Amino acid sequence: MAKPTTIKIRLNSTADTGYFYVTKKNARTMTEKMVKRKYDPIARKHVEFKEGKIK
């Protein structure tokens, strides 16, 4: 069976609040780690979120 093209990833906040988003990415086209600037409601501001593994 073939590998799925999209994988689930966890975007962890760099503000060290423990907040995270769960999203999907295409593993074939985006081979590098995903970094997005999103809203952290605990820090109450926009911060960078870096990709981590879902445990």
PDB file of N, CA, C and O in Angstrom:
ATOM      1  N   MET A   1       0.827  -1.184   0.000  1.00  0.00           N
ATOM      2  CA  MET A   1       0.000   0.000   0.000  1.00  0.00           C
ATOM      3  C   MET A   1       0.874   1.251   0.000  1.00  0.00           C
ATOM      4  O   MET A   1       1.930   1.271   0.632  1.00  0.00           O
ATOM      5  N   ALA A   2       0.443   2.278  -0.696  1.00  0.00           N
ATOM      6  CA  ALA A   2       1.228   3.503  -0.828  1.00  0.00           C
ATOM      7  C   ALA A   2       1.108   4.376   0.421  1.00  0.00           C
ATOM      8  O   ALA A   2       0.130   4.305   1.165  1.00  0.00           O
ATOM      9  N   LYS A   3       2.136   5.202   0.623  1.00  0.00           N
ATOM     10  CA  LYS A   3       2.112   6.159   1.731  1.00  0.00           C
ATOM     11  C   LYS A   3       1.108   7.267   1.417  1.00  0.00           C
ATOM     12  O   LYS A   3       0.961   7.640   0.254  1.00  0.00           O
ATOM     13  N   PRO A   4       0.420   7.798   2.416  1.00  0.00           N
ATOM     14  CA  PRO A   4      -0.486   8.923   2.145  1.00  0.00           C
ATOM     15  C   PRO A   4       0.312  10.186   1.828  1.00  0.00           C
ATOM     16  O   PRO A   4       1.414  10.378   2.342  1.00  0.00           O
ATOM     17  N   THR A   5      -0.252  11.045   0.977  1.00  0.00           N
ATOM     18  CA  THR A   5       0.464  12.265   0.600  1.00  0.00           C
ATOM     19  C   THR A   5       0.412  13.307   1.706  1.00  0.00           C
ATOM     20  O   THR A   5       1.365  14.066   1.882  1.00  0.00           O
ATOM     21  N   THR A   6      -0.690  13.358   2.455  1.00  0.00           N
ATOM     22  CA  THR A   6      -0.779  14.336   3.536  1.00  0.00           C
ATOM     23  C   THR A   6      -0.552  13.643   4.869  1.00  0.00           C
ATOM     24  O   THR A   6      -1.026  12.530   5.100  1.00  0.00           O
ATOM     25  N   ILE A   7       0.189  14.331   5.749  1.00  0.00           N
ATOM     26  CA  ILE A   7       0.434  13.810   7.089  1.00  0.00           C
ATOM     27  C   ILE A   7      -0.031  14.852   8.100  1.00  0.00           C
ATOM     28  O   ILE A   7      -0.022  16.051   7.818  1.00  0.00           O
ATOM     29  N   LYS A   8      -0.437  14.387   9.275  1.00  0.00           N
ATOM     30  CA  LYS A   8      -0.824  15.300  10.348  1.00  0.00           C
ATOM     31  C   LYS A   8       0.424  15.750  11.080  1.00  0.00           C
ATOM     32  O   LYS A   8       1.318  14.954  11.368  1.00  0.00           O
ATOM     33  N   ILE A   9       0.470  17.051  11.379  1.00  0.00           N
ATOM     34  CA  ILE A   9       1.583  17.601  12.141  1.00  0.00           C
ATOM     35  C   ILE A   9       1.045  18.466  13.264  1.00  0.00           C
ATOM     36  O   ILE A   9      -0.121  18.863  13.263  1.00  0.00           O
ATOM     37  N   ARG A  10       1.908  18.749  14.213  1.00  0.00           N
ATOM     38  CA  ARG A  10       1.550  19.591  15.351  1.00  0.00           C
ATOM     39  C   ARG A  10       2.406  20.843  15.282  1.00  0.00           C
ATOM     40  O   ARG A  10       3.631  20.758  15.202  1.00  0.00           O
ATOM     41  N   LEU A  11       1.763  22.012  15.312  1.00  0.00           N
ATOM     42  CA  LEU A  11       2.484  23.282  15.304  1.00  0.00           C
ATOM     43  C   LEU A  11       2.576  23.791  16.740  1.00  0.00           C
ATOM     44  O   LEU A  11       1.570  24.198  17.322  1.00  0.00           O
ATOM     45  N   ASN A  12       3.784  23.769  17.315  1.00  0.00           N
ATOM     46  CA  ASN A  12       4.014  24.177  18.696  1.00  0.00           C
ATOM     47  C   ASN A  12       4.398  25.649  18.765  1.00  0.00           C
ATOM     48  O   ASN A  12       5.158  26.146  17.935  1.00  0.00           O
ATOM     49  N   SER A  13       3.859  26.337  19.769  1.00  0.00           N
ATOM     50  CA  SER A  13       4.146  27.759  19.954  1.00  0.00           C
ATOM     51  C   SER A  13       5.582  27.964  20.417  1.00  0.00           C
ATOM     52  O   SER A  13       6.089  27.213  21.251  1.00  0.00           O
ATOM     53  N   THR A  14       6.236  28.992  19.869  1.00  0.00           N
ATOM     54  CA  THR A  14       7.593  29.321  20.303  1.00  0.00           C
ATOM     55  C   THR A  14       7.586  30.229  21.528  1.00  0.00           C
ATOM     56  O   THR A  14       8.647  30.566  22.055  1.00  0.00           O
ATOM     57  N   ALA A  15       6.393  30.629  21.988  1.00  0.00           N
ATOM     58  CA  ALA A  15       6.293  31.471  23.181  1.00  0.00           C
ATOM     59  C   ALA A  15       6.327  30.637  24.460  1.00  0.00           C
ATOM     60  O   ALA A  15       6.196  31.183  25.555  1.00  0.00           O
ATOM     61  N   ASP A  16       6.504  29.308  24.331  1.00  0.00           N
ATOM     62  CA  ASP A  16       6.579  28.368  25.468  1.00  0.00           C
ATOM     63  C   ASP A  16       5.352  28.412  26.367  1.00  0.00           C
ATOM     64  O   ASP A  16       5.463  28.345  27.591  1.00  0.00           O
ATOM     65  N   THR A  17       4.171  28.525  25.743  1.00  0.00           N
ATOM     66  CA  THR A  17       2.928  28.488  26.505  1.00  0.00           C
ATOM     67  C   THR A  17       2.321  27.098  26.519  1.00  0.00           C
ATOM     68  O   THR A  17       1.420  26.817  27.310  1.00  0.00           O
ATOM     69  N   GLY A  18       2.809  26.228  25.650  1.00  0.00           N
ATOM     70  CA  GLY A  18       2.256  24.882  25.554  1.00  0.00           C
ATOM     71  C   GLY A  18       1.093  24.785  24.591  1.00  0.00           C
ATOM     72  O   GLY A  18       0.523  23.707  24.418  1.00  0.00           O
ATOM     73  N   TYR A  19       0.730  25.888  23.961  1.00  0.00           N
ATOM     74  CA  TYR A  19      -0.388  25.902  23.019  1.00  0.00           C
ATOM     75  C   TYR A  19       0.078  25.355  21.677  1.00  0.00           C
ATOM     76  O   TYR A  19       1.218  25.583  21.274  1.00  0.00           O
ATOM     77  N   PHE A  20      -0.808  24.625  20.977  1.00  0.00           N
ATOM     78  CA  PHE A  20      -0.449  24.058  19.680  1.00  0.00           C
ATOM     79  C   PHE A  20      -1.672  23.973  18.786  1.00  0.00           C
ATOM     80  O   PHE A  20      -2.810  23.948  19.253  1.00  0.00           O
ATOM     81  N   TYR A  21      -1.409  23.930  17.493  1.00  0.00           N
ATOM     82  CA  TYR A  21      -2.413  23.681  16.471  1.00  0.00           C
ATOM     83  C   TYR A  21      -2.097  22.334  15.830  1.00  0.00           C
ATOM     84  O   TYR A  21      -0.932  21.947  15.746  1.00  0.00           O
ATOM     85  N   VAL A  22      -3.128  21.617  15.376  1.00  0.00           N
ATOM     86  CA  VAL A  22      -2.939  20.392  14.608  1.00  0.00           C
ATOM     87  C   VAL A  22      -3.413  20.677  13.193  1.00  0.00           C
ATOM     88  O   VAL A  22      -4.526  21.162  12.992  1.00  0.00           O
ATOM     89  N   THR A  23      -2.564  20.377  12.210  1.00  0.00           N
ATOM     90  CA  THR A  23      -2.879  20.642  10.823  1.00  0.00           C
ATOM     91  C   THR A  23      -2.292  19.547   9.945  1.00  0.00           C
ATOM     92  O   THR A  23      -1.616  18.643  10.436  1.00  0.00           O
ATOM     93  N   LYS A  24      -2.551  19.630   8.660  1.00  0.00           N
ATOM     94  CA  LYS A  24      -2.010  18.669   7.702  1.00  0.00           C
ATOM     95  C   LYS A  24      -1.050  19.387   6.771  1.00  0.00           C
ATOM     96  O   LYS A  24      -1.153  20.594   6.553  1.00  0.00           O
ATOM     97  N   LYS A  25      -0.108  18.617   6.223  1.00  0.00           N
ATOM     98  CA  LYS A  25       0.767  19.163   5.191  1.00  0.00           C
ATOM     99  C   LYS A  25       1.058  18.064   4.180  1.00  0.00           C
ATOM    100  O   LYS A  25       1.022  16.877   4.501  1.00  0.00           O
ATOM    101  N   ASN A  26       1.346  18.482   2.958  1.00  0.00           N
ATOM    102  CA  ASN A  26       1.696  17.553   1.909  1.00  0.00           C
ATOM    103  C   ASN A  26       3.179  17.216   2.069  1.00  0.00           C
ATOM    104  O   ASN A  26       4.038  18.076   1.876  1.00  0.00           O
ATOM    105  N   ALA A  27       3.474  15.974   2.418  1.00  0.00           N
ATOM    106  CA  ALA A  27       4.849  15.570   2.716  1.00  0.00           C
ATOM    107  C   ALA A  27       5.722  15.511   1.470  1.00  0.00           C
ATOM    108  O   ALA A  27       6.946  15.590   1.579  1.00  0.00           O
ATOM    109  N   ARG A  28       5.132  15.378   0.305  1.00  0.00           N
ATOM    110  CA  ARG A  28       5.928  15.286  -0.920  1.00  0.00           C
ATOM    111  C   ARG A  28       6.391  16.652  -1.424  1.00  0.00           C
ATOM    112  O   ARG A  28       7.509  16.780  -1.923  1.00  0.00           O
ATOM    113  N   THR A  29       5.540  17.673  -1.296  1.00  0.00           N
ATOM    114  CA  THR A  29       5.908  18.993  -1.814  1.00  0.00           C
ATOM    115  C   THR A  29       6.588  19.862  -0.763  1.00  0.00           C
ATOM    116  O   THR A  29       7.430  20.691  -1.107  1.00  0.00           O
ATOM    117  N   MET A  30       6.240  19.691   0.509  1.00  0.00           N
ATOM    118  CA  MET A  30       6.858  20.469   1.591  1.00  0.00           C
ATOM    119  C   MET A  30       7.742  19.547   2.413  1.00  0.00           C
ATOM    120  O   MET A  30       7.291  18.974   3.405  1.00  0.00           O
ATOM    121  N   THR A  31       8.988  19.401   2.011  1.00  0.00           N
ATOM    122  CA  THR A  31       9.879  18.478   2.699  1.00  0.00           C
ATOM    123  C   THR A  31      10.527  19.096   3.934  1.00  0.00           C
ATOM    124  O   THR A  31      10.950  18.370   4.834  1.00  0.00           O
ATOM    125  N   GLU A  32      10.612  20.417   3.991  1.00  0.00           N
ATOM    126  CA  GLU A  32      11.211  21.075   5.156  1.00  0.00           C
ATOM    127  C   GLU A  32      10.166  21.249   6.260  1.00  0.00           C
ATOM    128  O   GLU A  32       8.968  21.083   6.030  1.00  0.00           O
ATOM    129  N   LYS A  33      10.642  21.588   7.462  1.00  0.00           N
ATOM    130  CA  LYS A  33       9.744  21.787   8.605  1.00  0.00           C
ATOM    131  C   LYS A  33       8.901  23.039   8.390  1.00  0.00           C
ATOM    132  O   LYS A  33       9.399  24.061   7.918  1.00  0.00           O
ATOM    133  N   MET A  34       7.627  22.948   8.739  1.00  0.00           N
ATOM    134  CA  MET A  34       6.709  24.067   8.540  1.00  0.00           C
ATOM    135  C   MET A  34       6.827  25.075   9.693  1.00  0.00           C
ATOM    136  O   MET A  34       6.893  24.695  10.863  1.00  0.00           O
ATOM    137  N   VAL A  35       6.852  26.342   9.344  1.00  0.00           N
ATOM    138  CA  VAL A  35       6.854  27.430  10.324  1.00  0.00           C
ATOM    139  C   VAL A  35       5.775  28.406   9.898  1.00  0.00           C
ATOM    140  O   VAL A  35       5.791  28.913   8.776  1.00  0.00           O
ATOM    141  N   LYS A  36       4.826  28.672  10.806  1.00  0.00           N
ATOM    142  CA  LYS A  36       3.723  29.593  10.515  1.00  0.00           C
ATOM    143  C   LYS A  36       3.635  30.620  11.629  1.00  0.00           C
ATOM    144  O   LYS A  36       3.978  30.338  12.777  1.00  0.00           O
ATOM    145  N   ARG A  37       3.175  31.806  11.285  1.00  0.00           N
ATOM    146  CA  ARG A  37       2.925  32.844  12.279  1.00  0.00           C
ATOM    147  C   ARG A  37       1.426  32.866  12.540  1.00  0.00           C
ATOM    148  O   ARG A  37       0.645  33.269  11.679  1.00  0.00           O
ATOM    149  N   LYS A  38       1.024  32.427  13.746  1.00  0.00           N
ATOM    150  CA  LYS A  38      -0.389  32.304  14.089  1.00  0.00           C
ATOM    151  C   LYS A  38      -0.630  32.905  15.466  1.00  0.00           C
ATOM    152  O   LYS A  38       0.302  33.307  16.162  1.00  0.00           O
ATOM    153  N   TYR A  39      -1.904  32.956  15.841  1.00  0.00           N
ATOM    154  CA  TYR A  39      -2.301  33.574  17.105  1.00  0.00           C
ATOM    155  C   TYR A  39      -2.193  32.580  18.254  1.00  0.00           C
ATOM    156  O   TYR A  39      -2.678  31.453  18.154  1.00  0.00           O
ATOM    157  N   ASP A  40      -1.563  32.994  19.336  1.00  0.00           N
ATOM    158  CA  ASP A  40      -1.478  32.208  20.568  1.00  0.00           C
ATOM    159  C   ASP A  40      -2.393  32.861  21.605  1.00  0.00           C
ATOM    160  O   ASP A  40      -2.066  33.935  22.110  1.00  0.00           O
ATOM    161  N   PRO A  41      -3.534  32.241  21.936  1.00  0.00           N
ATOM    162  CA  PRO A  41      -4.477  32.874  22.869  1.00  0.00           C
ATOM    163  C   PRO A  41      -3.961  32.966  24.304  1.00  0.00           C
ATOM    164  O   PRO A  41      -4.435  33.803  25.071  1.00  0.00           O
ATOM    165  N   ILE A  42      -3.004  32.126  24.680  1.00  0.00           N
ATOM    166  CA  ILE A  42      -2.459  32.202  26.034  1.00  0.00           C
ATOM    167  C   ILE A  42      -1.529  33.405  26.151  1.00  0.00           C
ATOM    168  O   ILE A  42      -1.579  34.136  27.140  1.00  0.00           O
ATOM    169  N   ALA A  43      -0.678  33.613  25.141  1.00  0.00           N
ATOM    170  CA  ALA A  43       0.216  34.777  25.126  1.00  0.00           C
ATOM    171  C   ALA A  43      -0.520  36.030  24.650  1.00  0.00           C
ATOM    172  O   ALA A  43      -0.042  37.147  24.851  1.00  0.00           O
ATOM    173  N   ARG A  44      -1.684  35.846  24.020  1.00  0.00           N
ATOM    174  CA  ARG A  44      -2.522  36.917  23.483  1.00  0.00           C
ATOM    175  C   ARG A  44      -1.800  37.772  22.446  1.00  0.00           C
ATOM    176  O   ARG A  44      -1.913  38.997  22.446  1.00  0.00           O
ATOM    177  N   LYS A  45      -1.055  37.103  21.558  1.00  0.00           N
ATOM    178  CA  LYS A  45      -0.412  37.793  20.448  1.00  0.00           C
ATOM    179  C   LYS A  45      -0.035  36.772  19.376  1.00  0.00           C
ATOM    180  O   LYS A  45      -0.096  35.565  19.608  1.00  0.00           O
ATOM    181  N   HIS A  46       0.351  37.264  18.211  1.00  0.00           N
ATOM    182  CA  HIS A  46       0.791  36.395  17.129  1.00  0.00           C
ATOM    183  C   HIS A  46       2.258  36.031  17.356  1.00  0.00           C
ATOM    184  O   HIS A  46       3.103  36.900  17.575  1.00  0.00           O
ATOM    185  N   VAL A  47       2.541  34.736  17.298  1.00  0.00           N
ATOM    186  CA  VAL A  47       3.910  34.239  17.455  1.00  0.00           C
ATOM    187  C   VAL A  47       4.163  33.184  16.389  1.00  0.00           C
ATOM    188  O   VAL A  47       3.238  32.753  15.700  1.00  0.00           O
ATOM    189  N   GLU A  48       5.416  32.769  16.256  1.00  0.00           N
ATOM    190  CA  GLU A  48       5.750  31.710  15.301  1.00  0.00           C
ATOM    191  C   GLU A  48       5.434  30.349  15.920  1.00  0.00           C
ATOM    192  O   GLU A  48       5.669  30.108  17.104  1.00  0.00           O
ATOM    193  N   PHE A  49       4.902  29.484  15.091  1.00  0.00           N
ATOM    194  CA  PHE A  49       4.627  28.106  15.471  1.00  0.00           C
ATOM    195  C   PHE A  49       5.500  27.220  14.608  1.00  0.00           C
ATOM    196  O   PHE A  49       5.522  27.374  13.387  1.00  0.00           O
ATOM    197  N   LYS A  50       6.231  26.281  15.233  1.00  0.00           N
ATOM    198  CA  LYS A  50       7.129  25.388  14.511  1.00  0.00           C
ATOM    199  C   LYS A  50       6.590  23.966  14.560  1.00  0.00           C
ATOM    200  O   LYS A  50       5.928  23.560  15.515  1.00  0.00           O
ATOM    201  N   GLU A  51       6.890  23.230  13.512  1.00  0.00           N
ATOM    202  CA  GLU A  51       6.377  21.878  13.371  1.00  0.00           C
ATOM    203  C   GLU A  51       7.024  20.907  14.343  1.00  0.00           C
ATOM    204  O   GLU A  51       8.234  20.934  14.565  1.00  0.00           O
ATOM    205  N   GLY A  52       6.182  20.043  14.921  1.00  0.00           N
ATOM    206  CA  GLY A  52       6.654  18.968  15.778  1.00  0.00           C
ATOM    207  C   GLY A  52       5.840  17.713  15.479  1.00  0.00           C
ATOM    208  O   GLY A  52       4.859  17.762  14.738  1.00  0.00           O
ATOM    209  N   LYS A  53       6.252  16.600  16.056  1.00  0.00           N
ATOM    210  CA  LYS A  53       5.552  15.351  15.815  1.00  0.00           C
ATOM    211  C   LYS A  53       4.358  15.216  16.743  1.00  0.00           C
ATOM    212  O   LYS A  53       4.361  15.728  17.862  1.00  0.00           O
ATOM    213  N   ILE A  54       3.334  14.515  16.258  1.00  0.00           N
ATOM    214  CA  ILE A  54       2.183  14.164  17.098  1.00  0.00           C
ATOM    215  C   ILE A  54       2.535  12.886  17.831  1.00  0.00           C
ATOM    216  O   ILE A  54       2.915  11.895  17.207  1.00  0.00           O
ATOM    217  N   LYS A  55       2.414  12.900  19.132  1.00  0.00           N
ATOM    218  CA  LYS A  55       2.780  11.724  19.930  1.00  0.00           C
ATOM    219  C   LYS A  55       1.596  10.798  20.108  1.00  0.00           C
ATOM    220  O   LYS A  55       1.718   9.757  20.753  1.00  0.00           O
TER     221      LYS A  55
END
